[in-house]
Amino acid sequence: ERMLGTMVPYMRCLKRHVRLAPGNFGIHLLFHVLYLLYAGLRNTSAAASLTIEITRLVINMTMLGPLYCRSLLNFLKCVEDGFPQSALSQVVLTEAVKR
C-alpha cells in the first residue's frame, strides 16, 4: 500500500507528460507501467486502491482523443487476456460510461 502511495504521484506526472508529448510512445509507456503495477499488486491489499487510481487515470485520458481511447482498449484487452478473473476492465468501462 505504501509503495503504491509513492508511485501514484509519478504516474500522474507521467500522464501529464504523455498528454503533451507527440506520438504514441508515452501512452504505451504509461499503460505498460500500469499493467506491470496491476500484475504485481492485484492480489495484495493495495489492489482496490490501484484499481481506483487506474480507473481515474484512464477515464481522464479518454477525453484526449482516439489514440488514447485505442490504447486504452488495447490495455484493457491485455489485462483481460493476462488475468481472466480480473474485474478491472469492467470497473473502468462502467465508470467511464457513468461520467
Legacy VTK file of the C-alpha trace (Angstrom):
# vtk DataFile Version 3.0
C-alpha trace
ASCII
DATASET POLYDATA
POINTS 99 float
0.000 0.000 0.000
2.839 2.367 0.871
4.661 1.619 -2.388
1.507 2.419 -4.349
1.172 5.697 -2.453
4.703 6.530 -3.523
4.052 5.581 -7.157
0.771 7.477 -7.652
2.309 10.973 -7.951
4.792 9.644 -10.512
2.007 8.016 -12.547
0.040 11.253 -12.522
3.130 13.182 -13.599
3.799 10.669 -16.373
0.194 11.075 -17.527
0.666 14.847 -17.789
3.801 14.382 -19.878
2.066 11.809 -22.083
-0.665 14.303 -22.919
1.899 16.880 -24.012
4.252 14.592 -25.925
3.755 13.970 -29.634
3.401 10.401 -30.832
2.321 7.302 -29.005
5.456 6.212 -27.136
4.395 7.960 -23.933
0.927 6.444 -23.854
2.355 2.977 -24.443
4.863 3.539 -21.645
2.146 4.679 -19.236
-0.080 1.694 -19.972
2.913 -0.641 -19.700
3.718 0.756 -16.243
0.070 0.456 -15.196
-0.057 -3.135 -16.443
3.090 -4.081 -14.532
1.781 -2.428 -11.371
-1.531 -4.213 -11.727
0.197 -7.547 -12.358
2.316 -7.119 -9.260
-0.300 -5.749 -6.885
-3.594 -7.290 -7.981
-3.606 -9.901 -5.189
-2.483 -7.578 -2.399
-4.196 -5.201 -0.014
-3.347 -2.368 -2.426
-5.434 -3.859 -5.258
-8.550 -1.783 -4.545
-6.560 1.453 -4.352
-4.716 0.583 -7.542
-7.978 -0.168 -9.354
-9.366 3.209 -8.288
-6.211 5.014 -9.412
-6.058 3.220 -12.769
-9.737 3.970 -13.339
-9.237 7.654 -12.543
-6.198 7.984 -14.802
-7.817 6.127 -17.656
-11.129 7.987 -17.533
-9.313 11.314 -17.630
-7.398 10.134 -20.685
-10.462 9.004 -22.653
-11.307 12.640 -23.286
-7.999 13.206 -25.089
-8.821 11.607 -28.412
-8.858 8.438 -30.478
-5.196 7.490 -29.973
-5.699 7.361 -26.220
-9.009 5.507 -26.453
-7.494 2.898 -28.755
-4.542 2.458 -26.423
-6.956 2.140 -23.503
-8.870 -0.622 -25.267
-5.606 -2.432 -26.022
-4.612 -2.083 -22.359
-7.932 -3.491 -21.164
-7.643 -6.388 -23.621
-4.158 -7.179 -22.294
-5.493 -7.153 -18.730
-8.365 -9.460 -19.680
-6.039 -11.826 -21.540
-3.441 -11.842 -18.772
-5.850 -12.003 -15.847
-9.175 -13.549 -16.939
-10.640 -13.357 -13.409
-9.907 -9.636 -13.143
-12.770 -7.163 -12.995
-10.543 -4.166 -13.815
-11.779 -3.685 -17.372
-15.402 -3.935 -16.266
-14.817 -1.392 -13.485
-13.031 1.033 -15.840
-15.680 0.779 -18.563
-18.560 1.077 -16.081
-17.058 4.211 -14.540
-16.322 5.692 -17.977
-19.951 5.232 -19.025
-21.195 6.829 -15.793
-19.210 10.006 -16.459
LINES 1 100
99 0 1 2 3 4 5 6 7 8 9 10 11 12 13 14 15 16 17 18 19 20 21 22 23 24 25 26 27 28 29 30 31 32 33 34 35 36 37 38 39 40 41 42 43 44 45 46 47 48 49 50 51 52 53 54 55 56 57 58 59 60 61 62 63 64 65 66 67 68 69 70 71 72 73 74 75 76 77 78 79 80 81 82 83 84 85 86 87 88 89 90 91 92 93 94 95 96 97 98
